[in-house]
Amino acid sequence: MRATHRLAAGALALLLQAAAFDATAASAIPLAAFFGPAEIGSVALSPSGKTLAMTVPGKNQRLELVAADMDQAPLRFKSLAWLTDYDVANAYWLNDKRLVFDVYDSQAGEWAGITGLWAVDADGENGRMLIDPFWAGFRAVVPGNRNILPAEWALHSLLHDGGDDVLVVERGWNSFRGVATAALSRLNTHVPRPVRLSSGAPEGAQHWLTDAAGKPQFVEAVHEGQRRVYQRESVDGANGAATWKELASFDAMGLAGWAPRFVQDGELFVAQEVGADPGTRLLLWDAAAGAVQPQAVLAAKGFDVGSNAEPILNQPGGQLLGWRYRLDTVYTRWTDASMAQTQAAVDRALPGRVNLIQCQACLSAKRLLVLSLSDREPPSYSVLDRASGKLSYIGSAHPDIPSGALGARSFQRITARDGRSLPVYVTRPKATAGVAGAAGTATGPLPAVLYIHGGPWSRVSLEWSHDAVPQFLASRGYVVVEPEFRGSTGYGVAHQLAGWRQWGLAMQDDMQDALQWAITQGLVDKNKVCIMGASYGGYAALMGPVRHPGAYRCAISWVAPTDLPELVRDWRKNAGMNEALASAMEARIGKAAELRETSPVTRAAALQVPVLAAWGVDDRRVPIEHGRNFRDAARAAKLDLDYVEYPGEGHVWMKPATRLDFFGRAEKLLARTLGGP
């Protein structure tokens, strides 16, 4: 409980100024500071601001849930929950006296995601399991556990009405372990007997939107290849079954149409791309007209703000106070004047950071929690005392990284070879002593790594804590270029659709265009570049030297699909009789017969650069055969290959020892092939 001891000894020390940083220390930051276990996991402040709950390493390096009374000094953290087989993931306050939490397994071979649900009082009493985290569900048959729900259930949302109930869903699965249906219920956290709220739901109901009282008002369903949106019309008082009116229907495999987001004050907010401007807007559904209103509530040209914006509500009551949304980073727009003033005060005290005020009873709470994000240091938490205006430091997820030690990150839009606008993130190393550019960054041209995100239908991580790789690379003196190549999400429908059937082709060209731009800007030494990535990014790392010979000095890849025909065949086989699912992969990647020449296992001989490639033996998303077949092809081609298999790991590497070993190998290969700054 090292983190707990640190907090108890030095909690609430005021942090308004970054510590001095020795410019020569960046390269000395140990790997464990980036890839070791976090000192603090999730943090949550009770609605009134009285009790602080957080997850910290406990016995056997499992994250346990602890809490402290903020009215007492010094803080004394008490353990609320520690599980032998799981780590506490996220804690959510229902009210000032009770909270719920879910779990994950940091020592599992295959990442199974967040699972299970528990409830406990703020003093550690009245704890109980609500949802079994284990998929086999054997705990549910233990005498006395009759009310425990099996792992097919999951938390849907909190009610914030001052009570002890939550909303949960019972999930039905398709053959890809994706959610095919979700039945909504209300659950008391003391007597977990679910009360069904979705009787009479449309076929294929998946995405429920409820009002402030927790009653379902709208639902999105997928059935017979169509994505349909329904509104509740009436409820039968005798059996509680509702009747539903269909509002719209769209092709389930396409990206057209609007999508329901949430209900606020009886109104339905939706996301839709309008006209020629790329990016979804946040709009209102006009029930009388039976259409989406044209005037945007939130819009940002070139970004899918409508798809990611979330309302900030004052609880209880649900008064709208503002919006939080994601563009090039995370933004907060307060519509409440008092919260806007509070935000300004926090930003003055913590300059150069994205400061996210997290609150439930935002207008009346004695204290507010602040999560600070920065491209120059790890995420950290502080607490603002409303009466005194004092901002007090709680802790950092990675305290062993010196404040101000990390590289500066910037967002650019460049033009690809076919004229497409291409978003790009660039992380530049901190300047070494005596060699400084703008904002203390190192001057170029420098060795570089082209780092490719996974998915590919995702986007670059905005907070480095979610992906420590770019900052680790920058700490070693490398410029990191992260392109949002076509197919990436977050930048409009056209940008995403342009990546379909372009694996190893135009998507790969976008990556090269981003690199070439960085070279022409004088940031990157064209003779010292490697390409790197995981999952789809690992695939792209292996295809980069094939598509663009001479551009790279090495390729670093992990958990990569290397045989695209086999990937598509597996998808079709698993889809069984569901032709819509079977066609989805082919629509996005291509038919198996078309993909041989864009598969690394086929093109291994064309790589012609040193390669580091690794897979998890227990990976179910990209089976180990992809790695072993590539290994055999690479050895037959006499490539300079460092091939690694990690037993007990899956598609997401959970064990610190795995991460430390792999990135230690990556560090050595980069030094060998690029020669350092």
Secondary structure as a PSIPRED ss2 file (coil, helix, strand):
# PSIPRED VFORMAT (PSIPRED V4.0)

   1 M C   1.000  0.000  0.000
   2 R H   0.000  1.000  0.000
   3 A H   0.000  1.000  0.000
   4 T H   0.000  1.000  0.000
   5 H H   0.000  1.000  0.000
   6 R H   0.000  1.000  0.000
   7 L H   0.000  1.000  0.000
   8 A H   0.000  1.000  0.000
   9 A H   0.000  1.000  0.000
  10 G H   0.000  1.000  0.000
  11 A C   1.000  0.000  0.000
  12 L C   1.000  0.000  0.000
  13 A E   0.000  0.000  1.000
  14 L C   1.000  0.000  0.000
  15 L C   1.000  0.000  0.000
  16 L C   1.000  0.000  0.000
  17 Q C   1.000  0.000  0.000
  18 A C   1.000  0.000  0.000
  19 A C   1.000  0.000  0.000
  20 A C   1.000  0.000  0.000
  21 F C   1.000  0.000  0.000
  22 D C   1.000  0.000  0.000
  23 A H   0.000  1.000  0.000
  24 T H   0.000  1.000  0.000
  25 A H   0.000  1.000  0.000
  26 A H   0.000  1.000  0.000
  27 S H   0.000  1.000  0.000
  28 A H   0.000  1.000  0.000
  29 I C   1.000  0.000  0.000
  30 P C   1.000  0.000  0.000
  31 L H   0.000  1.000  0.000
  32 A H   0.000  1.000  0.000
  33 A H   0.000  1.000  0.000
  34 F H   0.000  1.000  0.000
  35 F H   0.000  1.000  0.000
  36 G C   1.000  0.000  0.000
  37 P C   1.000  0.000  0.000
  38 A C   1.000  0.000  0.000
  39 E C   1.000  0.000  0.000
  40 I C   1.000  0.000  0.000
  41 G C   1.000  0.000  0.000
  42 S C   1.000  0.000  0.000
  43 V E   0.000  0.000  1.000
  44 A E   0.000  0.000  1.000
  45 L E   0.000  0.000  1.000
  46 S C   1.000  0.000  0.000
  47 P C   1.000  0.000  0.000
  48 S C   1.000  0.000  0.000
  49 G C   1.000  0.000  0.000
  50 K C   1.000  0.000  0.000
  51 T E   0.000  0.000  1.000
  52 L E   0.000  0.000  1.000
  53 A E   0.000  0.000  1.000
  54 M E   0.000  0.000  1.000
  55 T E   0.000  0.000  1.000
  56 V E   0.000  0.000  1.000
  57 P E   0.000  0.000  1.000
  58 G C   1.000  0.000  0.000
  59 K H   0.000  1.000  0.000
  60 N H   0.000  1.000  0.000
  61 Q H   0.000  1.000  0.000
  62 R C   1.000  0.000  0.000
  63 L E   0.000  0.000  1.000
  64 E E   0.000  0.000  1.000
  65 L E   0.000  0.000  1.000
  66 V E   0.000  0.000  1.000
  67 A E   0.000  0.000  1.000
  68 A E   0.000  0.000  1.000
  69 D E   0.000  0.000  1.000
  70 M C   1.000  0.000  0.000
  71 D C   1.000  0.000  0.000
  72 Q C   1.000  0.000  0.000
  73 A C   1.000  0.000  0.000
  74 P C   1.000  0.000  0.000
  75 L C   1.000  0.000  0.000
  76 R C   1.000  0.000  0.000
  77 F C   1.000  0.000  0.000
  78 K E   0.000  0.000  1.000
  79 S E   0.000  0.000  1.000
  80 L E   0.000  0.000  1.000
  81 A E   0.000  0.000  1.000
  82 W C   1.000  0.000  0.000
  83 L C   1.000  0.000  0.000
  84 T C   1.000  0.000  0.000
  85 D C   1.000  0.000  0.000
  86 Y C   1.000  0.000  0.000
  87 D E   0.000  0.000  1.000
  88 V E   0.000  0.000  1.000
  89 A E   0.000  0.000  1.000
  90 N E   0.000  0.000  1.000
  91 A E   0.000  0.000  1.000
  92 Y E   0.000  0.000  1.000
  93 W E   0.000  0.000  1.000
  94 L C   1.000  0.000  0.000
  95 N C   1.000  0.000  0.000
  96 D C   1.000  0.000  0.000
  97 K C   1.000  0.000  0.000
  98 R E   0.000  0.000  1.000
  99 L E   0.000  0.000  1.000
 100 V E   0.000  0.000  1.000
 101 F E   0.000  0.000  1.000
 102 D E   0.000  0.000  1.000
 103 V E   0.000  0.000  1.000
 104 Y E   0.000  0.000  1.000
 105 D C   1.000  0.000  0.000
 106 S C   1.000  0.000  0.000
 107 Q C   1.000  0.000  0.000
 108 A C   1.000  0.000  0.000
 109 G C   1.000  0.000  0.000
 110 E C   1.000  0.000  0.000
 111 W C   1.000  0.000  0.000
 112 A C   1.000  0.000  0.000
 113 G C   1.000  0.000  0.000
 114 I C   1.000  0.000  0.000
 115 T E   0.000  0.000  1.000
 116 G E   0.000  0.000  1.000
 117 L E   0.000  0.000  1.000
 118 W E   0.000  0.000  1.000
 119 A E   0.000  0.000  1.000
 120 V E   0.000  0.000  1.000
 121 D E   0.000  0.000  1.000
 122 A C   1.000  0.000  0.000
 123 D C   1.000  0.000  0.000
 124 G C   1.000  0.000  0.000
 125 E C   1.000  0.000  0.000
 126 N C   1.000  0.000  0.000
 127 G C   1.000  0.000  0.000
 128 R E   0.000  0.000  1.000
 129 M E   0.000  0.000  1.000
 130 L E   0.000  0.000  1.000
 131 I E   0.000  0.000  1.000
 132 D C   1.000  0.000  0.000
 133 P C   1.000  0.000  0.000
 134 F C   1.000  0.000  0.000
 135 W C   1.000  0.000  0.000
 136 A C   1.000  0.000  0.000
 137 G C   1.000  0.000  0.000
 138 F H   0.000  1.000  0.000
 139 R H   0.000  1.000  0.000
 140 A H   0.000  1.000  0.000
 141 V H   0.000  1.000  0.000
 142 V C   1.000  0.000  0.000
 143 P C   1.000  0.000  0.000
 144 G C   1.000  0.000  0.000
 145 N C   1.000  0.000  0.000
 146 R C   1.000  0.000  0.000
 147 N C   1.000  0.000  0.000
 148 I C   1.000  0.000  0.000
 149 L E   0.000  0.000  1.000
 150 P C   1.000  0.000  0.000
 151 A C   1.000  0.000  0.000
 152 E C   1.000  0.000  0.000
 153 W E   0.000  0.000  1.000
 154 A E   0.000  0.000  1.000
 155 L E   0.000  0.000  1.000
 156 H E   0.000  0.000  1.000
 157 S E   0.000  0.000  1.000
 158 L E   0.000  0.000  1.000
 159 L C   1.000  0.000  0.000
 160 H C   1.000  0.000  0.000
 161 D C   1.000  0.000  0.000
 162 G C   1.000  0.000  0.000
 163 G C   1.000  0.000  0.000
 164 D C   1.000  0.000  0.000
 165 D E   0.000  0.000  1.000
 166 V E   0.000  0.000  1.000
 167 L E   0.000  0.000  1.000
 168 V E   0.000  0.000  1.000
 169 V E   0.000  0.000  1.000
 170 E E   0.000  0.000  1.000
 171 R E   0.000  0.000  1.000
 172 G E   0.000  0.000  1.000
 173 W E   0.000  0.000  1.000
 174 N C   1.000  0.000  0.000
 175 S C   1.000  0.000  0.000
 176 F C   1.000  0.000  0.000
 177 R C   1.000  0.000  0.000
 178 G C   1.000  0.000  0.000
 179 V E   0.000  0.000  1.000
 180 A E   0.000  0.000  1.000
 181 T E   0.000  0.000  1.000
 182 A E   0.000  0.000  1.000
 183 A E   0.000  0.000  1.000
 184 L E   0.000  0.000  1.000
 185 S E   0.000  0.000  1.000
 186 R E   0.000  0.000  1.000
 187 L E   0.000  0.000  1.000
 188 N E   0.000  0.000  1.000
 189 T C   1.000  0.000  0.000
 190 H C   1.000  0.000  0.000
 191 V C   1.000  0.000  0.000
 192 P C   1.000  0.000  0.000
 193 R C   1.000  0.000  0.000
 194 P C   1.000  0.000  0.000
 195 V E   0.000  0.000  1.000
 196 R E   0.000  0.000  1.000
 197 L C   1.000  0.000  0.000
 198 S C   1.000  0.000  0.000
 199 S C   1.000  0.000  0.000
 200 G C   1.000  0.000  0.000
 201 A C   1.000  0.000  0.000
 202 P C   1.000  0.000  0.000
 203 E C   1.000  0.000  0.000
 204 G C   1.000  0.000  0.000
 205 A E   0.000  0.000  1.000
 206 Q E   0.000  0.000  1.000
 207 H E   0.000  0.000  1.000
 208 W E   0.000  0.000  1.000
 209 L E   0.000  0.000  1.000
 210 T E   0.000  0.000  1.000
 211 D C   1.000  0.000  0.000
 212 A C   1.000  0.000  0.000
 213 A C   1.000  0.000  0.000
 214 G C   1.000  0.000  0.000
 215 K C   1.000  0.000  0.000
 216 P E   0.000  0.000  1.000
 217 Q E   0.000  0.000  1.000
 218 F E   0.000  0.000  1.000
 219 V E   0.000  0.000  1.000
 220 E E   0.000  0.000  1.000
 221 A E   0.000  0.000  1.000
 222 V E   0.000  0.000  1.000
 223 H E   0.000  0.000  1.000
 224 E C   1.000  0.000  0.000
 225 G C   1.000  0.000  0.000
 226 Q E   0.000  0.000  1.000
 227 R E   0.000  0.000  1.000
 228 R E   0.000  0.000  1.000
 229 V E   0.000  0.000  1.000
 230 Y E   0.000  0.000  1.000
 231 Q E   0.000  0.000  1.000
 232 R E   0.000  0.000  1.000
 233 E E   0.000  0.000  1.000
 234 S E   0.000  0.000  1.000
 235 V E   0.000  0.000  1.000
 236 D C   1.000  0.000  0.000
 237 G C   1.000  0.000  0.000
 238 A C   1.000  0.000  0.000
 239 N C   1.000  0.000  0.000
 240 G C   1.000  0.000  0.000
 241 A C   1.000  0.000  0.000
 242 A E   0.000  0.000  1.000
 243 T E   0.000  0.000  1.000
 244 W E   0.000  0.000  1.000
 245 K E   0.000  0.000  1.000
 246 E E   0.000  0.000  1.000
 247 L E   0.000  0.000  1.000
 248 A E   0.000  0.000  1.000
 249 S E   0.000  0.000  1.000
 250 F E   0.000  0.000  1.000
 251 D E   0.000  0.000  1.000
 252 A C   1.000  0.000  0.000
 253 M C   1.000  0.000  0.000
 254 G C   1.000  0.000  0.000
 255 L C   1.000  0.000  0.000
 256 A C   1.000  0.000  0.000
 257 G C   1.000  0.000  0.000
 258 W C   1.000  0.000  0.000
 259 A E   0.000  0.000  1.000
 260 P E   0.000  0.000  1.000
 261 R E   0.000  0.000  1.000
 262 F E   0.000  0.000  1.000
 263 V E   0.000  0.000  1.000
 264 Q E   0.000  0.000  1.000
 265 D C   1.000  0.000  0.000
 266 G C   1.000  0.000  0.000
 267 E E   0.000  0.000  1.000
 268 L E   0.000  0.000  1.000
 269 F E   0.000  0.000  1.000
 270 V E   0.000  0.000  1.000
 271 A E   0.000  0.000  1.000
 272 Q E   0.000  0.000  1.000
 273 E E   0.000  0.000  1.000
 274 V C   1.000  0.000  0.000
 275 G C   1.000  0.000  0.000
 276 A C   1.000  0.000  0.000
 277 D C   1.000  0.000  0.000
 278 P C   1.000  0.000  0.000
 279 G C   1.000  0.000  0.000
 280 T E   0.000  0.000  1.000
 281 R E   0.000  0.000  1.000
 282 L E   0.000  0.000  1.000
 283 L E   0.000  0.000  1.000
 284 L E   0.000  0.000  1.000
 285 W E   0.000  0.000  1.000
 286 D E   0.000  0.000  1.000
 287 A C   1.000  0.000  0.000
 288 A C   1.000  0.000  0.000
 289 A C   1.000  0.000  0.000
 290 G C   1.000  0.000  0.000
 291 A E   0.000  0.000  1.000
 292 V E   0.000  0.000  1.000
 293 Q C   1.000  0.000  0.000
 294 P C   1.000  0.000  0.000
 295 Q C   1.000  0.000  0.000
 296 A C   1.000  0.000  0.000
 297 V C   1.000  0.000  0.000
 298 L E   0.000  0.000  1.000
 299 A C   1.000  0.000  0.000
 300 A C   1.000  0.000  0.000
 301 K C   1.000  0.000  0.000
 302 G C   1.000  0.000  0.000
 303 F C   1.000  0.000  0.000
 304 D C   1.000  0.000  0.000
 305 V H   0.000  1.000  0.000
 306 G H   0.000  1.000  0.000
 307 S H   0.000  1.000  0.000
 308 N H   0.000  1.000  0.000
 309 A C   1.000  0.000  0.000
 310 E E   0.000  0.000  1.000
 311 P E   0.000  0.000  1.000
 312 I E   0.000  0.000  1.000
 313 L E   0.000  0.000  1.000
 314 N E   0.000  0.000  1.000
 315 Q C   1.000  0.000  0.000
 316 P C   1.000  0.000  0.000
 317 G C   1.000  0.000  0.000
 318 G C   1.000  0.000  0.000
 319 Q E   0.000  0.000  1.000
 320 L E   0.000  0.000  1.000
 321 L E   0.000  0.000  1.000
 322 G E   0.000  0.000  1.000
 323 W E   0.000  0.000  1.000
 324 R E   0.000  0.000  1.000
 325 Y E   0.000  0.000  1.000
 326 R E   0.000  0.000  1.000
 327 L C   1.000  0.000  0.000
 328 D C   1.000  0.000  0.000
 329 T C   1.000  0.000  0.000
 330 V E   0.000  0.000  1.000
 331 Y E   0.000  0.000  1.000
 332 T E   0.000  0.000  1.000
 333 R E   0.000  0.000  1.000
 334 W E   0.000  0.000  1.000
 335 T C   1.000  0.000  0.000
 336 D C   1.000  0.000  0.000
 337 A H   0.000  1.000  0.000
 338 S H   0.000  1.000  0.000
 339 M H   0.000  1.000  0.000
 340 A H   0.000  1.000  0.000
 341 Q H   0.000  1.000  0.000
 342 T H   0.000  1.000  0.000
 343 Q H   0.000  1.000  0.000
 344 A H   0.000  1.000  0.000
 345 A H   0.000  1.000  0.000
 346 V H   0.000  1.000  0.000
 347 D H   0.000  1.000  0.000
 348 R H   0.000  1.000  0.000
 349 A H   0.000  1.000  0.000
 350 L C   1.000  0.000  0.000
 351 P C   1.000  0.000  0.000
 352 G C   1.000  0.000  0.000
 353 R C   1.000  0.000  0.000
 354 V E   0.000  0.000  1.000
 355 N E   0.000  0.000  1.000
 356 L E   0.000  0.000  1.000
 357 I E   0.000  0.000  1.000
 358 Q E   0.000  0.000  1.000
 359 C C   1.000  0.000  0.000
 360 Q C   1.000  0.000  0.000
 361 A C   1.000  0.000  0.000
 362 C C   1.000  0.000  0.000
 363 L C   1.000  0.000  0.000
 364 S C   1.000  0.000  0.000
 365 A C   1.000  0.000  0.000
 366 K C   1.000  0.000  0.000
 367 R E   0.000  0.000  1.000
 368 L E   0.000  0.000  1.000
 369 L E   0.000  0.000  1.000
 370 V E   0.000  0.000  1.000
 371 L E   0.000  0.000  1.000
 372 S E   0.000  0.000  1.000
 373 L E   0.000  0.000  1.000
 374 S C   1.000  0.000  0.000
 375 D C   1.000  0.000  0.000
 376 R C   1.000  0.000  0.000
 377 E C   1.000  0.000  0.000
 378 P C   1.000  0.000  0.000
 379 P C   1.000  0.000  0.000
 380 S E   0.000  0.000  1.000
 381 Y E   0.000  0.000  1.000
 382 S E   0.000  0.000  1.000
 383 V E   0.000  0.000  1.000
 384 L E   0.000  0.000  1.000
 385 D E   0.000  0.000  1.000
 386 R C   1.000  0.000  0.000
 387 A C   1.000  0.000  0.000
 388 S C   1.000  0.000  0.000
 389 G C   1.000  0.000  0.000
 390 K C   1.000  0.000  0.000
 391 L E   0.000  0.000  1.000
 392 S E   0.000  0.000  1.000
 393 Y E   0.000  0.000  1.000
 394 I E   0.000  0.000  1.000
 395 G E   0.000  0.000  1.000
 396 S E   0.000  0.000  1.000
 397 A C   1.000  0.000  0.000
 398 H C   1.000  0.000  0.000
 399 P C   1.000  0.000  0.000
 400 D C   1.000  0.000  0.000
 401 I C   1.000  0.000  0.000
 402 P C   1.000  0.000  0.000
 403 S C   1.000  0.000  0.000
 404 G C   1.000  0.000  0.000
 405 A C   1.000  0.000  0.000
 406 L C   1.000  0.000  0.000
 407 G C   1.000  0.000  0.000
 408 A E   0.000  0.000  1.000
 409 R E   0.000  0.000  1.000
 410 S E   0.000  0.000  1.000
 411 F E   0.000  0.000  1.000
 412 Q E   0.000  0.000  1.000
 413 R E   0.000  0.000  1.000
 414 I E   0.000  0.000  1.000
 415 T E   0.000  0.000  1.000
 416 A C   1.000  0.000  0.000
 417 R C   1.000  0.000  0.000
 418 D C   1.000  0.000  0.000
 419 G C   1.000  0.000  0.000
 420 R C   1.000  0.000  0.000
 421 S E   0.000  0.000  1.000
 422 L E   0.000  0.000  1.000
 423 P E   0.000  0.000  1.000
 424 V E   0.000  0.000  1.000
 425 Y E   0.000  0.000  1.000
 426 V E   0.000  0.000  1.000
 427 T E   0.000  0.000  1.000
 428 R E   0.000  0.000  1.000
 429 P C   1.000  0.000  0.000
 430 K E   0.000  0.000  1.000
 431 A C   1.000  0.000  0.000
 432 T E   0.000  0.000  1.000
 433 A C   1.000  0.000  0.000
 434 G C   1.000  0.000  0.000
 435 V E   0.000  0.000  1.000
 436 A C   1.000  0.000  0.000
 437 G C   1.000  0.000  0.000
 438 A H   0.000  1.000  0.000
 439 A H   0.000  1.000  0.000
 440 G H   0.000  1.000  0.000
 441 T E   0.000  0.000  1.000
 442 A C   1.000  0.000  0.000
 443 T C   1.000  0.000  0.000
 444 G C   1.000  0.000  0.000
 445 P C   1.000  0.000  0.000
 446 L E   0.000  0.000  1.000
 447 P E   0.000  0.000  1.000
 448 A E   0.000  0.000  1.000
 449 V E   0.000  0.000  1.000
 450 L E   0.000  0.000  1.000
 451 Y E   0.000  0.000  1.000
 452 I E   0.000  0.000  1.000
 453 H C   1.000  0.000  0.000
 454 G C   1.000  0.000  0.000
 455 G C   1.000  0.000  0.000
 456 P C   1.000  0.000  0.000
 457 W C   1.000  0.000  0.000
 458 S C   1.000  0.000  0.000
 459 R C   1.000  0.000  0.000
 460 V C   1.000  0.000  0.000
 461 S C   1.000  0.000  0.000
 462 L C   1.000  0.000  0.000
 463 E C   1.000  0.000  0.000
 464 W H   0.000  1.000  0.000
 465 S H   0.000  1.000  0.000
 466 H H   0.000  1.000  0.000
 467 D C   1.000  0.000  0.000
 468 A C   1.000  0.000  0.000
 469 V H   0.000  1.000  0.000
 470 P H   0.000  1.000  0.000
 471 Q H   0.000  1.000  0.000
 472 F H   0.000  1.000  0.000
 473 L H   0.000  1.000  0.000
 474 A H   0.000  1.000  0.000
 475 S H   0.000  1.000  0.000
 476 R C   1.000  0.000  0.000
 477 G C   1.000  0.000  0.000
 478 Y C   1.000  0.000  0.000
 479 V E   0.000  0.000  1.000
 480 V E   0.000  0.000  1.000
 481 V E   0.000  0.000  1.000
 482 E E   0.000  0.000  1.000
 483 P E   0.000  0.000  1.000
 484 E C   1.000  0.000  0.000
 485 F C   1.000  0.000  0.000
 486 R C   1.000  0.000  0.000
 487 G C   1.000  0.000  0.000
 488 S C   1.000  0.000  0.000
 489 T C   1.000  0.000  0.000
 490 G C   1.000  0.000  0.000
 491 Y C   1.000  0.000  0.000
 492 G C   1.000  0.000  0.000
 493 V H   0.000  1.000  0.000
 494 A H   0.000  1.000  0.000
 495 H H   0.000  1.000  0.000
 496 Q H   0.000  1.000  0.000
 497 L H   0.000  1.000  0.000
 498 A C   1.000  0.000  0.000
 499 G C   1.000  0.000  0.000
 500 W C   1.000  0.000  0.000
 501 R C   1.000  0.000  0.000
 502 Q C   1.000  0.000  0.000
 503 W C   1.000  0.000  0.000
 504 G C   1.000  0.000  0.000
 505 L C   1.000  0.000  0.000
 506 A H   0.000  1.000  0.000
 507 M H   0.000  1.000  0.000
 508 Q H   0.000  1.000  0.000
 509 D H   0.000  1.000  0.000
 510 D H   0.000  1.000  0.000
 511 M H   0.000  1.000  0.000
 512 Q H   0.000  1.000  0.000
 513 D H   0.000  1.000  0.000
 514 A H   0.000  1.000  0.000
 515 L H   0.000  1.000  0.000
 516 Q H   0.000  1.000  0.000
 517 W H   0.000  1.000  0.000
 518 A H   0.000  1.000  0.000
 519 I H   0.000  1.000  0.000
 520 T H   0.000  1.000  0.000
 521 Q C   1.000  0.000  0.000
 522 G C   1.000  0.000  0.000
 523 L C   1.000  0.000  0.000
 524 V E   0.000  0.000  1.000
 525 D E   0.000  0.000  1.000
 526 K E   0.000  0.000  1.000
 527 N E   0.000  0.000  1.000
 528 K E   0.000  0.000  1.000
 529 V E   0.000  0.000  1.000
 530 C E   0.000  0.000  1.000
 531 I E   0.000  0.000  1.000
 532 M E   0.000  0.000  1.000
 533 G E   0.000  0.000  1.000
 534 A E   0.000  0.000  1.000
 535 S C   1.000  0.000  0.000
 536 Y H   0.000  1.000  0.000
 537 G H   0.000  1.000  0.000
 538 G H   0.000  1.000  0.000
 539 Y H   0.000  1.000  0.000
 540 A H   0.000  1.000  0.000
 541 A H   0.000  1.000  0.000
 542 L H   0.000  1.000  0.000
 543 M H   0.000  1.000  0.000
 544 G H   0.000  1.000  0.000
 545 P H   0.000  1.000  0.000
 546 V H   0.000  1.000  0.000
 547 R H   0.000  1.000  0.000
 548 H C   1.000  0.000  0.000
 549 P C   1.000  0.000  0.000
 550 G C   1.000  0.000  0.000
 551 A C   1.000  0.000  0.000
 552 Y C   1.000  0.000  0.000
 553 R C   1.000  0.000  0.000
 554 C E   0.000  0.000  1.000
 555 A E   0.000  0.000  1.000
 556 I E   0.000  0.000  1.000
 557 S E   0.000  0.000  1.000
 558 W E   0.000  0.000  1.000
 559 V C   1.000  0.000  0.000
 560 A C   1.000  0.000  0.000
 561 P C   1.000  0.000  0.000
 562 T C   1.000  0.000  0.000
 563 D C   1.000  0.000  0.000
 564 L H   0.000  1.000  0.000
 565 P H   0.000  1.000  0.000
 566 E H   0.000  1.000  0.000
 567 L H   0.000  1.000  0.000
 568 V H   0.000  1.000  0.000
 569 R H   0.000  1.000  0.000
 570 D H   0.000  1.000  0.000
 571 W H   0.000  1.000  0.000
 572 R H   0.000  1.000  0.000
 573 K H   0.000  1.000  0.000
 574 N H   0.000  1.000  0.000
 575 A H   0.000  1.000  0.000
 576 G C   1.000  0.000  0.000
 577 M C   1.000  0.000  0.000
 578 N C   1.000  0.000  0.000
 579 E H   0.000  1.000  0.000
 580 A H   0.000  1.000  0.000
 581 L H   0.000  1.000  0.000
 582 A H   0.000  1.000  0.000
 583 S H   0.000  1.000  0.000
 584 A H   0.000  1.000  0.000
 585 M H   0.000  1.000  0.000
 586 E H   0.000  1.000  0.000
 587 A H   0.000  1.000  0.000
 588 R H   0.000  1.000  0.000
 589 I C   1.000  0.000  0.000
 590 G C   1.000  0.000  0.000
 591 K C   1.000  0.000  0.000
 592 A H   0.000  1.000  0.000
 593 A H   0.000  1.000  0.000
 594 E H   0.000  1.000  0.000
 595 L C   1.000  0.000  0.000
 596 R H   0.000  1.000  0.000
 597 E H   0.000  1.000  0.000
 598 T H   0.000  1.000  0.000
 599 S C   1.000  0.000  0.000
 600 P C   1.000  0.000  0.000
 601 V C   1.000  0.000  0.000
 602 T C   1.000  0.000  0.000
 603 R C   1.000  0.000  0.000
 604 A H   0.000  1.000  0.000
 605 A H   0.000  1.000  0.000
 606 A H   0.000  1.000  0.000
 607 L C   1.000  0.000  0.000
 608 Q C   1.000  0.000  0.000
 609 V C   1.000  0.000  0.000
 610 P C   1.000  0.000  0.000
 611 V E   0.000  0.000  1.000
 612 L E   0.000  0.000  1.000
 613 A E   0.000  0.000  1.000
 614 A E   0.000  0.000  1.000
 615 W E   0.000  0.000  1.000
 616 G E   0.000  0.000  1.000
 617 V C   1.000  0.000  0.000
 618 D C   1.000  0.000  0.000
 619 D C   1.000  0.000  0.000
 620 R C   1.000  0.000  0.000
 621 R C   1.000  0.000  0.000
 622 V C   1.000  0.000  0.000
 623 P C   1.000  0.000  0.000
 624 I H   0.000  1.000  0.000
 625 E H   0.000  1.000  0.000
 626 H H   0.000  1.000  0.000
 627 G H   0.000  1.000  0.000
 628 R H   0.000  1.000  0.000
 629 N H   0.000  1.000  0.000
 630 F H   0.000  1.000  0.000
 631 R H   0.000  1.000  0.000
 632 D H   0.000  1.000  0.000
 633 A H   0.000  1.000  0.000
 634 A H   0.000  1.000  0.000
 635 R H   0.000  1.000  0.000
 636 A H   0.000  1.000  0.000
 637 A C   1.000  0.000  0.000
 638 K C   1.000  0.000  0.000
 639 L C   1.000  0.000  0.000
 640 D C   1.000  0.000  0.000
 641 L E   0.000  0.000  1.000
 642 D E   0.000  0.000  1.000
 643 Y E   0.000  0.000  1.000
 644 V E   0.000  0.000  1.000
 645 E E   0.000  0.000  1.000
 646 Y E   0.000  0.000  1.000
 647 P C   1.000  0.000  0.000
 648 G C   1.000  0.000  0.000
 649 E C   1.000  0.000  0.000
 650 G C   1.000  0.000  0.000
 651 H C   1.000  0.000  0.000
 652 V C   1.000  0.000  0.000
 653 W C   1.000  0.000  0.000
 654 M C   1.000  0.000  0.000
 655 K C   1.000  0.000  0.000
 656 P H   0.000  1.000  0.000
 657 A H   0.000  1.000  0.000
 658 T H   0.000  1.000  0.000
 659 R H   0.000  1.000  0.000
 660 L H   0.000  1.000  0.000
 661 D H   0.000  1.000  0.000
 662 F H   0.000  1.000  0.000
 663 F H   0.000  1.000  0.000
 664 G H   0.000  1.000  0.000
 665 R H   0.000  1.000  0.000
 666 A H   0.000  1.000  0.000
 667 E H   0.000  1.000  0.000
 668 K H   0.000  1.000  0.000
 669 L H   0.000  1.000  0.000
 670 L H   0.000  1.000  0.000
 671 A H   0.000  1.000  0.000
 672 R H   0.000  1.000  0.000
 673 T H   0.000  1.000  0.000
 674 L H   0.000  1.000  0.000
 675 G C   1.000  0.000  0.000
 676 G C   1.000  0.000  0.000
 677 P C   1.000  0.000  0.000
